[in-house]
Amino acid sequence: MTDASPAASLRGAVDLSTLRNRPAPGATAPAAAQPVSGLVMDVTDEMFPQVLELSRTVPVVIDLWAEWCGPCKQLSPVLEKVIAELGGRMVLAKVDVDANPQLAQAFRAQSIPLVVGLVAGQPVQLFTGAVPEQQVREILAQLLDLAAQNGVTGSVDAGDGEGESAPAEAVEPPLAPLHAEAFAAIEDGDYARAITAYEKALAENPRDADAKAGLAQVRLLDRIQGADLQAARAAAAAAPTDIEAQFAVADLDLAGGHVDDAFGRLLDLFAQLPGDARTPVRERLVELFTLIGDADPRVVRARGRLASLLF
């Protein structure tokens, strides 16, 4: 999917935009990332744009480490073991912070080991320090779930990486016909057609999580198309309990990566409204929770507050 697709659920404090498509000094293109195995690669500042692109197909785990770091040496084998067991559904990118200061700065690596996920080019903070293997398994399972909710469900060739092999080659799974139709419609900017395709997919299979997440995303795109943030904020400030006015700002905040602001606005609105007027606000919150993903801590916090307001 192109950069126009919403990935608001994955936008954190880390800004990776300066690392996109930046050529190595004196080179015309980024050097190829060299795999240690089919699922593990050593990554440099110059190679990072390739990792960003790979994360659009398969989730990437970034392990920021250093040679002098004892806990790093404890954690790295655990990460490699767990990722190997996932059979190509996830890739490990190892970053030596001493040799790659730009990446260390981008990820704000104040202490290591620092482990960050990448999904669709966007960072997801995972954990700092050497954690037990079972906790690593649980966290990476949550990252896989989050990736699936954002349409990142590919895999890579889990070869042994012997010889002068190329970087792990992503293998895109075939899209179901209605998903393919929705994807093509989004690429064309025809959000109404994409919405219809996802609604048909859900009518056929109400448990289709990818269609549910895709529908939430494309509905958001459709709603914010041509919207003016300043005008929306002015209208919302003038009418604090106007549901549509507050919805408009929440949508724009969420699309811009200000997830907590969007949830907080709608939860404040929910708290102010009488019981019979709350239903559309609750439904919009649930839709946005689906878009962001149940595993996201911002959703967990917002769900908790919504539950306290309901009961």
Sequence and secondary structure as in RCSB ss.txt:
>XXXX:A:sequence
MTDASPAASLRGAVDLSTLRNRPAPGATAPAAAQPVSGLVMDVTDEMFPQVLELSRTVPVVIDLWAEWCGPCKQL
SPVLEKVIAELGGRMVLAKVDVDANPQLAQAFRAQSIPLVVGLVAGQPVQLFTGAVPEQQVREILAQLLDLAAQN
GVTGSVDAGDGEGESAPAEAVEPPLAPLHAEAFAAIEDGDYARAITAYEKALAENPRDADAKAGLAQVRLLDRIQ
GADLQAARAAAAAAPTDIEAQFAVADLDLAGGHVDDAFGRLLDLFAQLPGDARTPVRERLVELFTLIGDADPRVV
RARGRLASLLF
>XXXX:A:secstr
  TTS  GGG  S   GGGTT   TT SS    EESSSSEEE  TTTHHHHHHHTTTS EEEEEE TT HHHHHH
HHHHHHHHHHTTTS EEEEEETTT HHHHHHTT SSSSEEEEEETTEEEEEEES   HHHHHHHHHHHHHHHHHT
T   EE      SS  S  EE     HHHHHHHHHHHTT HHHHHHHHHHHHHH TT HHHHHHHHHHHHHHHHT
T  HHHHHHHHHH TT HHHHHHHHHHHHHTT HHHHHHHHHHHHHHS GGG HHHHHHHHHHHHHH TTSHHHH
HHHHHHHHHH 
